[in-house]
Amino acid sequence: MYEMHVGITTPDGVFVWHVAPVGNPTALCGQSLHGVPTEERDRTDRHCASCMHSFQELMNDRN
């Protein structure tokens, strides 16, 4: 199972949604996830393209 977490993206340093396995502190893109204030979650609708691509591949492999 996977979950979404807000974190920064490199090299931009902007907040984006990352995908990570449940309970894992590292996103599918390799970004380390650490606590982001709740208000920051409300400020972004961007998603990590690398995480989304990896997640799509994982879902395709399940079929």
Secondary structure as the mmCIF struct_conf table of DSSP 4:
data_model
#
loop_
_struct_conf.conf_type_id
_struct_conf.id
_struct_conf.beg_label_comp_id
_struct_conf.beg_label_asym_id
_struct_conf.beg_label_seq_id
_struct_conf.end_label_comp_id
_struct_conf.end_label_asym_id
_struct_conf.end_label_seq_id
STRN STRN1 TYR A 2 ILE A 8
TURN_TY1_P TURN_TY1_P1 THR A 10 ASP A 12
STRN STRN2 PHE A 15 PRO A 21
TURN_TY1_P TURN_TY1_P2 VAL A 22 GLY A 23
BEND BEND1 PRO A 25 PRO A 25
STRN STRN3 THR A 26 THR A 26
TURN_TY1_P TURN_TY1_P3 LEU A 28 CYS A 29
BEND BEND2 GLY A 30 GLY A 30
HELX_LH_PP_P HELX_LH_PP_P1 GLN A 31 GLN A 31
STRN STRN4 SER A 32 SER A 32
HELX_LH_PP_P HELX_LH_PP_P2 LEU A 33 LEU A 33
HELX_RH_AL_P HELX_RH_AL_P1 THR A 38 ARG A 41
TURN_TY1_P TURN_TY1_P4 ASP A 42 ARG A 43
STRN STRN5 HIS A 47 HIS A 47
HELX_RH_AL_P HELX_RH_AL_P2 ALA A 49 ARG A 62
#
